[in-house]
Amino acid sequence: MRIIRLKAVMAMTGLARSTVYKYIALGEFPKPVPLGGRSVGWLEEEVCQWIRSKVEARAA
């Protein structure tokens, strides 16, 4: 299990910071994991699953 930070999430998904947080608020993107203080990260596997779901939806 690996936790990745926002820059890596943005690089993996191609989304801007504001879009990531907008999708989180809409319940359409994995929620971040608090790391302490104001730091958060995402589980890499959850982000990969989100990407896979987008690819699968494209095929449907």
PDB file of N, CA, C and O in Angstrom, chain B, residues numbered from 101:
ATOM      1  N   MET B 101       0.857  -1.173   0.000  1.00  0.00           N
ATOM      2  CA  MET B 101       0.000   0.000   0.000  1.00  0.00           C
ATOM      3  C   MET B 101       0.904   1.236   0.000  1.00  0.00           C
ATOM      4  O   MET B 101       1.864   1.324   0.765  1.00  0.00           O
ATOM      5  N   ARG B 102       0.578   2.171  -0.861  1.00  0.00           N
ATOM      6  CA  ARG B 102       1.407   3.367  -1.005  1.00  0.00           C
ATOM      7  C   ARG B 102       0.528   4.603  -0.978  1.00  0.00           C
ATOM      8  O   ARG B 102      -0.531   4.635  -1.606  1.00  0.00           O
ATOM      9  N   ILE B 103       0.966   5.614  -0.253  1.00  0.00           N
ATOM     10  CA  ILE B 103       0.262   6.901  -0.206  1.00  0.00           C
ATOM     11  C   ILE B 103       1.005   7.872  -1.113  1.00  0.00           C
ATOM     12  O   ILE B 103       2.225   8.015  -1.033  1.00  0.00           O
ATOM     13  N   ILE B 104       0.244   8.535  -1.976  1.00  0.00           N
ATOM     14  CA  ILE B 104       0.841   9.508  -2.891  1.00  0.00           C
ATOM     15  C   ILE B 104       0.280  10.896  -2.582  1.00  0.00           C
ATOM     16  O   ILE B 104      -0.833  11.037  -2.075  1.00  0.00           O
ATOM     17  N   ARG B 105       1.060  11.892  -2.894  1.00  0.00           N
ATOM     18  CA  ARG B 105       0.665  13.270  -2.623  1.00  0.00           C
ATOM     19  C   ARG B 105      -0.039  13.874  -3.840  1.00  0.00           C
ATOM     20  O   ARG B 105      -0.103  13.253  -4.901  1.00  0.00           O
ATOM     21  N   LEU B 106      -0.559  15.077  -3.678  1.00  0.00           N
ATOM     22  CA  LEU B 106      -1.383  15.720  -4.695  1.00  0.00           C
ATOM     23  C   LEU B 106      -0.673  15.844  -6.044  1.00  0.00           C
ATOM     24  O   LEU B 106      -1.293  15.614  -7.083  1.00  0.00           O
ATOM     25  N   LYS B 107       0.607  16.200  -6.050  1.00  0.00           N
ATOM     26  CA  LYS B 107       1.320  16.346  -7.330  1.00  0.00           C
ATOM     27  C   LYS B 107       1.303  15.048  -8.116  1.00  0.00           C
ATOM     28  O   LYS B 107       1.126  15.061  -9.334  1.00  0.00           O
ATOM     29  N   ALA B 108       1.487  13.928  -7.428  1.00  0.00           N
ATOM     30  CA  ALA B 108       1.469  12.630  -8.099  1.00  0.00           C
ATOM     31  C   ALA B 108       0.059  12.304  -8.599  1.00  0.00           C
ATOM     32  O   ALA B 108      -0.104  11.758  -9.690  1.00  0.00           O
ATOM     33  N   VAL B 109      -0.956  12.639  -7.800  1.00  0.00           N
ATOM     34  CA  VAL B 109      -2.350  12.414  -8.214  1.00  0.00           C
ATOM     35  C   VAL B 109      -2.639  13.215  -9.483  1.00  0.00           C
ATOM     36  O   VAL B 109      -3.235  12.700 -10.428  1.00  0.00           O
ATOM     37  N   MET B 110      -2.215  14.468  -9.495  1.00  0.00           N
ATOM     38  CA  MET B 110      -2.438  15.315 -10.663  1.00  0.00           C
ATOM     39  C   MET B 110      -1.704  14.768 -11.889  1.00  0.00           C
ATOM     40  O   MET B 110      -2.237  14.800 -12.999  1.00  0.00           O
ATOM     41  N   ALA B 111      -0.489  14.271 -11.690  1.00  0.00           N
ATOM     42  CA  ALA B 111       0.279  13.715 -12.808  1.00  0.00           C
ATOM     43  C   ALA B 111      -0.369  12.438 -13.332  1.00  0.00           C
ATOM     44  O   ALA B 111      -0.407  12.216 -14.542  1.00  0.00           O
ATOM     45  N   MET B 112      -0.872  11.606 -12.442  1.00  0.00           N
ATOM     46  CA  MET B 112      -1.487  10.338 -12.853  1.00  0.00           C
ATOM     47  C   MET B 112      -2.806  10.555 -13.586  1.00  0.00           C
ATOM     48  O   MET B 112      -3.097   9.867 -14.564  1.00  0.00           O
ATOM     49  N   THR B 113      -3.604  11.511 -13.114  1.00  0.00           N
ATOM     50  CA  THR B 113      -4.955  11.688 -13.650  1.00  0.00           C
ATOM     51  C   THR B 113      -5.052  12.747 -14.740  1.00  0.00           C
ATOM     52  O   THR B 113      -5.965  12.701 -15.564  1.00  0.00           O
ATOM     53  N   GLY B 114      -4.136  13.685 -14.756  1.00  0.00           N
ATOM     54  CA  GLY B 114      -4.218  14.796 -15.697  1.00  0.00           C
ATOM     55  C   GLY B 114      -5.186  15.876 -15.236  1.00  0.00           C
ATOM     56  O   GLY B 114      -5.504  16.799 -15.987  1.00  0.00           O
ATOM     57  N   LEU B 115      -5.656  15.757 -13.991  1.00  0.00           N
ATOM     58  CA  LEU B 115      -6.602  16.733 -13.442  1.00  0.00           C
ATOM     59  C   LEU B 115      -5.866  17.852 -12.728  1.00  0.00           C
ATOM     60  O   LEU B 115      -4.769  17.647 -12.208  1.00  0.00           O
ATOM     61  N   ALA B 116      -6.463  19.033 -12.700  1.00  0.00           N
ATOM     62  CA  ALA B 116      -5.940  20.154 -11.935  1.00  0.00           C
ATOM     63  C   ALA B 116      -6.325  19.981 -10.467  1.00  0.00           C
ATOM     64  O   ALA B 116      -7.242  19.225 -10.145  1.00  0.00           O
ATOM     65  N   ARG B 117      -5.631  20.676  -9.592  1.00  0.00           N
ATOM     66  CA  ARG B 117      -5.893  20.607  -8.156  1.00  0.00           C
ATOM     67  C   ARG B 117      -7.354  20.901  -7.843  1.00  0.00           C
ATOM     68  O   ARG B 117      -7.993  20.167  -7.089  1.00  0.00           O
ATOM     69  N   SER B 118      -7.875  21.967  -8.419  1.00  0.00           N
ATOM     70  CA  SER B 118      -9.258  22.359  -8.136  1.00  0.00           C
ATOM     71  C   SER B 118     -10.253  21.299  -8.607  1.00  0.00           C
ATOM     72  O   SER B 118     -11.285  21.088  -7.970  1.00  0.00           O
ATOM     73  N   THR B 119      -9.949  20.639  -9.709  1.00  0.00           N
ATOM     74  CA  THR B 119     -10.832  19.603 -10.229  1.00  0.00           C
ATOM     75  C   THR B 119     -10.817  18.377  -9.321  1.00  0.00           C
ATOM     76  O   THR B 119     -11.861  17.768  -9.086  1.00  0.00           O
ATOM     77  N   VAL B 120      -9.649  18.013  -8.813  1.00  0.00           N
ATOM     78  CA  VAL B 120      -9.548  16.887  -7.882  1.00  0.00           C
ATOM     79  C   VAL B 120     -10.458  17.144  -6.689  1.00  0.00           C
ATOM     80  O   VAL B 120     -11.254  16.282  -6.316  1.00  0.00           O
ATOM     81  N   TYR B 121     -10.345  18.322  -6.092  1.00  0.00           N
ATOM     82  CA  TYR B 121     -11.151  18.635  -4.908  1.00  0.00           C
ATOM     83  C   TYR B 121     -12.633  18.791  -5.243  1.00  0.00           C
ATOM     84  O   TYR B 121     -13.486  18.478  -4.412  1.00  0.00           O
ATOM     85  N   LYS B 122     -12.950  19.267  -6.438  1.00  0.00           N
ATOM     86  CA  LYS B 122     -14.352  19.351  -6.862  1.00  0.00           C
ATOM     87  C   LYS B 122     -14.955  17.956  -6.966  1.00  0.00           C
ATOM     88  O   LYS B 122     -16.066  17.722  -6.491  1.00  0.00           O
ATOM     89  N   TYR B 123     -14.228  17.027  -7.586  1.00  0.00           N
ATOM     90  CA  TYR B 123     -14.706  15.644  -7.700  1.00  0.00           C
ATOM     91  C   TYR B 123     -14.840  14.971  -6.342  1.00  0.00           C
ATOM     92  O   TYR B 123     -15.749  14.165  -6.140  1.00  0.00           O
ATOM     93  N   ILE B 124     -13.952  15.289  -5.410  1.00  0.00           N
ATOM     94  CA  ILE B 124     -14.064  14.751  -4.044  1.00  0.00           C
ATOM     95  C   ILE B 124     -15.356  15.250  -3.409  1.00  0.00           C
ATOM     96  O   ILE B 124     -16.094  14.473  -2.803  1.00  0.00           O
ATOM     97  N   ALA B 125     -15.629  16.534  -3.546  1.00  0.00           N
ATOM     98  CA  ALA B 125     -16.843  17.125  -2.959  1.00  0.00           C
ATOM     99  C   ALA B 125     -18.102  16.507  -3.564  1.00  0.00           C
ATOM    100  O   ALA B 125     -19.123  16.389  -2.887  1.00  0.00           O
ATOM    101  N   LEU B 126     -18.032  16.115  -4.837  1.00  0.00           N
ATOM    102  CA  LEU B 126     -19.176  15.500  -5.509  1.00  0.00           C
ATOM    103  C   LEU B 126     -19.264  13.998  -5.236  1.00  0.00           C
ATOM    104  O   LEU B 126     -20.219  13.341  -5.651  1.00  0.00           O
ATOM    105  N   GLY B 127     -18.265  13.462  -4.537  1.00  0.00           N
ATOM    106  CA  GLY B 127     -18.243  12.029  -4.257  1.00  0.00           C
ATOM    107  C   GLY B 127     -17.803  11.198  -5.445  1.00  0.00           C
ATOM    108  O   GLY B 127     -18.091  10.003  -5.503  1.00  0.00           O
ATOM    109  N   GLU B 128     -17.108  11.811  -6.398  1.00  0.00           N
ATOM    110  CA  GLU B 128     -16.706  11.136  -7.623  1.00  0.00           C
ATOM    111  C   GLU B 128     -15.218  10.794  -7.668  1.00  0.00           C
ATOM    112  O   GLU B 128     -14.728  10.305  -8.686  1.00  0.00           O
ATOM    113  N   PHE B 129     -14.503  11.043  -6.587  1.00  0.00           N
ATOM    114  CA  PHE B 129     -13.066  10.781  -6.536  1.00  0.00           C
ATOM    115  C   PHE B 129     -12.726  10.323  -5.124  1.00  0.00           C
ATOM    116  O   PHE B 129     -13.366  10.754  -4.164  1.00  0.00           O
ATOM    117  N   PRO B 130     -11.719   9.448  -4.983  1.00  0.00           N
ATOM    118  CA  PRO B 130     -11.361   8.960  -3.642  1.00  0.00           C
ATOM    119  C   PRO B 130     -11.008  10.094  -2.681  1.00  0.00           C
ATOM    120  O   PRO B 130     -10.374  11.078  -3.063  1.00  0.00           O
ATOM    121  N   LYS B 131     -11.430   9.934  -1.432  1.00  0.00           N
ATOM    122  CA  LYS B 131     -11.114  10.930  -0.410  1.00  0.00           C
ATOM    123  C   LYS B 131      -9.659  10.797   0.025  1.00  0.00           C
ATOM    124  O   LYS B 131      -9.111   9.694   0.042  1.00  0.00           O
ATOM    125  N   PRO B 132      -9.035  11.917   0.376  1.00  0.00           N
ATOM    126  CA  PRO B 132      -7.647  11.853   0.838  1.00  0.00           C
ATOM    127  C   PRO B 132      -7.552  11.281   2.256  1.00  0.00           C
ATOM    128  O   PRO B 132      -8.519  11.286   3.017  1.00  0.00           O
ATOM    129  N   VAL B 133      -6.368  10.795   2.579  1.00  0.00           N
ATOM    130  CA  VAL B 133      -6.063  10.251   3.899  1.00  0.00           C
ATOM    131  C   VAL B 133      -5.288  11.316   4.666  1.00  0.00           C
ATOM    132  O   VAL B 133      -4.260  11.786   4.180  1.00  0.00           O
ATOM    133  N   PRO B 134      -5.756  11.712   5.861  1.00  0.00           N
ATOM    134  CA  PRO B 134      -4.994  12.698   6.633  1.00  0.00           C
ATOM    135  C   PRO B 134      -3.659  12.113   7.089  1.00  0.00           C
ATOM    136  O   PRO B 134      -3.601  10.985   7.580  1.00  0.00           O
ATOM    137  N   LEU B 135      -2.585  12.890   6.922  1.00  0.00           N
ATOM    138  CA  LEU B 135      -1.251  12.424   7.293  1.00  0.00           C
ATOM    139  C   LEU B 135      -0.715  13.143   8.518  1.00  0.00           C
ATOM    140  O   LEU B 135       0.340  12.785   9.041  1.00  0.00           O
ATOM    141  N   GLY B 136      -1.431  14.142   8.970  1.00  0.00           N
ATOM    142  CA  GLY B 136      -0.971  14.922  10.125  1.00  0.00           C
ATOM    143  C   GLY B 136      -0.858  16.380   9.753  1.00  0.00           C
ATOM    144  O   GLY B 136      -0.422  16.718   8.653  1.00  0.00           O
ATOM    145  N   GLY B 137      -1.247  17.239  10.663  1.00  0.00           N
ATOM    146  CA  GLY B 137      -1.231  18.667  10.354  1.00  0.00           C
ATOM    147  C   GLY B 137      -2.173  18.946   9.208  1.00  0.00           C
ATOM    148  O   GLY B 137      -3.330  18.526   9.225  1.00  0.00           O
ATOM    149  N   ARG B 138      -1.679  19.650   8.219  1.00  0.00           N
ATOM    150  CA  ARG B 138      -2.494  19.949   7.040  1.00  0.00           C
ATOM    151  C   ARG B 138      -2.136  19.065   5.855  1.00  0.00           C
ATOM    152  O   ARG B 138      -2.568  19.331   4.733  1.00  0.00           O
ATOM    153  N   SER B 139      -1.355  18.024   6.088  1.00  0.00           N
ATOM    154  CA  SER B 139      -0.914  17.146   5.009  1.00  0.00           C
ATOM    155  C   SER B 139      -1.923  16.025   4.750  1.00  0.00           C
ATOM    156  O   SER B 139      -2.459  15.417   5.677  1.00  0.00           O
ATOM    157  N   VAL B 140      -2.160  15.775   3.480  1.00  0.00           N
ATOM    158  CA  VAL B 140      -3.022  14.656   3.079  1.00  0.00           C
ATOM    159  C   VAL B 140      -2.360  13.918   1.926  1.00  0.00           C
ATOM    160  O   VAL B 140      -1.472  14.438   1.251  1.00  0.00           O
ATOM    161  N   GLY B 141      -2.815  12.703   1.725  1.00  0.00           N
ATOM    162  CA  GLY B 141      -2.341  11.901   0.602  1.00  0.00           C
ATOM    163  C   GLY B 141      -3.460  10.987   0.152  1.00  0.00           C
ATOM    164  O   GLY B 141      -4.496  10.895   0.811  1.00  0.00           O
ATOM    165  N   TRP B 142      -3.262  10.320  -0.950  1.00  0.00           N
ATOM    166  CA  TRP B 142      -4.262   9.396  -1.490  1.00  0.00           C
ATOM    167  C   TRP B 142      -3.644   8.015  -1.595  1.00  0.00           C
ATOM    168  O   TRP B 142      -2.445   7.875  -1.836  1.00  0.00           O
ATOM    169  N   LEU B 143      -4.473   6.993  -1.411  1.00  0.00           N
ATOM    170  CA  LEU B 143      -3.999   5.638  -1.633  1.00  0.00           C
ATOM    171  C   LEU B 143      -3.843   5.450  -3.138  1.00  0.00           C
ATOM    172  O   LEU B 143      -4.789   5.644  -3.901  1.00  0.00           O
ATOM    173  N   GLU B 144      -2.653   5.075  -3.547  1.00  0.00           N
ATOM    174  CA  GLU B 144      -2.358   4.946  -4.971  1.00  0.00           C
ATOM    175  C   GLU B 144      -3.324   3.978  -5.653  1.00  0.00           C
ATOM    176  O   GLU B 144      -3.769   4.236  -6.772  1.00  0.00           O
ATOM    177  N   GLU B 145      -3.651   2.876  -4.995  1.00  0.00           N
ATOM    178  CA  GLU B 145      -4.543   1.884  -5.594  1.00  0.00           C
ATOM    179  C   GLU B 145      -5.938   2.458  -5.832  1.00  0.00           C
ATOM    180  O   GLU B 145      -6.571   2.135  -6.837  1.00  0.00           O
ATOM    181  N   GLU B 146      -6.431   3.310  -4.918  1.00  0.00           N
ATOM    182  CA  GLU B 146      -7.755   3.924  -5.117  1.00  0.00           C
ATOM    183  C   GLU B 146      -7.747   4.860  -6.317  1.00  0.00           C
ATOM    184  O   GLU B 146      -8.718   4.911  -7.071  1.00  0.00           O
ATOM    185  N   VAL B 147      -6.654   5.602  -6.498  1.00  0.00           N
ATOM    186  CA  VAL B 147      -6.547   6.489  -7.658  1.00  0.00           C
ATOM    187  C   VAL B 147      -6.469   5.654  -8.938  1.00  0.00           C
ATOM    188  O   VAL B 147      -7.084   6.001  -9.946  1.00  0.00           O
ATOM    189  N   CYS B 148      -5.716   4.560  -8.897  1.00  0.00           N
ATOM    190  CA  CYS B 148      -5.626   3.668 -10.064  1.00  0.00           C
ATOM    191  C   CYS B 148      -6.989   3.066 -10.394  1.00  0.00           C
ATOM    192  O   CYS B 148      -7.342   2.938 -11.566  1.00  0.00           O
ATOM    193  N   GLN B 149      -7.748   2.700  -9.381  1.00  0.00           N
ATOM    194  CA  GLN B 149      -9.098   2.159  -9.605  1.00  0.00           C
ATOM    195  C   GLN B 149      -9.989   3.210 -10.255  1.00  0.00           C
ATOM    196  O   GLN B 149     -10.770   2.892 -11.153  1.00  0.00           O
ATOM    197  N   TRP B 150      -9.880   4.451  -9.813  1.00  0.00           N
ATOM    198  CA  TRP B 150     -10.671   5.536 -10.389  1.00  0.00           C
ATOM    199  C   TRP B 150     -10.328   5.688 -11.871  1.00  0.00           C
ATOM    200  O   TRP B 150     -11.219   5.853 -12.704  1.00  0.00           O
ATOM    201  N   ILE B 151      -9.031   5.633 -12.197  1.00  0.00           N
ATOM    202  CA  ILE B 151      -8.603   5.745 -13.597  1.00  0.00           C
ATOM    203  C   ILE B 151      -9.163   4.575 -14.404  1.00  0.00           C
ATOM    204  O   ILE B 151      -9.682   4.769 -15.503  1.00  0.00           O
ATOM    205  N   ARG B 152      -9.057   3.350 -13.857  1.00  0.00           N
ATOM    206  CA  ARG B 152      -9.596   2.177 -14.554  1.00  0.00           C
ATOM    207  C   ARG B 152     -11.091   2.315 -14.804  1.00  0.00           C
ATOM    208  O   ARG B 152     -11.583   1.929 -15.864  1.00  0.00           O
ATOM    209  N   SER B 153     -11.823   2.871 -13.822  1.00  0.00           N
ATOM    210  CA  SER B 153     -13.274   3.033 -14.007  1.00  0.00           C
ATOM    211  C   SER B 153     -13.578   3.994 -15.145  1.00  0.00           C
ATOM    212  O   SER B 153     -14.552   3.807 -15.874  1.00  0.00           O
ATOM    213  N   LYS B 154     -12.753   5.019 -15.301  1.00  0.00           N
ATOM    214  CA  LYS B 154     -12.937   5.967 -16.413  1.00  0.00           C
ATOM    215  C   LYS B 154     -12.679   5.284 -17.755  1.00  0.00           C
ATOM    216  O   LYS B 154     -13.396   5.532 -18.724  1.00  0.00           O
ATOM    217  N   VAL B 155     -11.665   4.432 -17.817  1.00  0.00           N
ATOM    218  CA  VAL B 155     -11.357   3.708 -19.047  1.00  0.00           C
ATOM    219  C   VAL B 155     -12.481   2.718 -19.379  1.00  0.00           C
ATOM    220  O   VAL B 155     -12.878   2.588 -20.537  1.00  0.00           O
ATOM    221  N   GLU B 156     -12.984   2.029 -18.364  1.00  0.00           N
ATOM    222  CA  GLU B 156     -14.073   1.072 -18.566  1.00  0.00           C
ATOM    223  C   GLU B 156     -15.350   1.787 -19.021  1.00  0.00           C
ATOM    224  O   GLU B 156     -16.078   1.278 -19.873  1.00  0.00           O
ATOM    225  N   ALA B 157     -15.616   2.961 -18.454  1.00  0.00           N
ATOM    226  CA  ALA B 157     -16.813   3.724 -18.846  1.00  0.00           C
ATOM    227  C   ALA B 157     -16.697   4.174 -20.302  1.00  0.00           C
ATOM    228  O   ALA B 157     -17.698   4.260 -21.014  1.00  0.00           O
ATOM    229  N   ARG B 158     -15.500   4.453 -20.727  1.00  0.00           N
ATOM    230  CA  ARG B 158     -15.284   4.860 -22.125  1.00  0.00           C
ATOM    231  C   ARG B 158     -15.638   3.720 -23.070  1.00  0.00           C
ATOM    232  O   ARG B 158     -16.199   3.945 -24.143  1.00  0.00           O
ATOM    233  N   ALA B 159     -15.311   2.505 -22.671  1.00  0.00           N
ATOM    234  CA  ALA B 159     -15.556   1.338 -23.516  1.00  0.00           C
ATOM    235  C   ALA B 159     -17.032   0.973 -23.578  1.00  0.00           C
ATOM    236  O   ALA B 159     -17.473   0.311 -24.519  1.00  0.00           O
ATOM    237  N   ALA B 160     -17.797   1.402 -22.580  1.00  0.00           N
ATOM    238  CA  ALA B 160     -19.225   1.021 -22.520  1.00  0.00           C
ATOM    239  C   ALA B 160     -20.083   1.853 -23.448  1.00  0.00           C
ATOM    240  O   ALA B 160     -21.297   1.655 -23.511  1.00  0.00           O
TER     241      ALA B 160
END
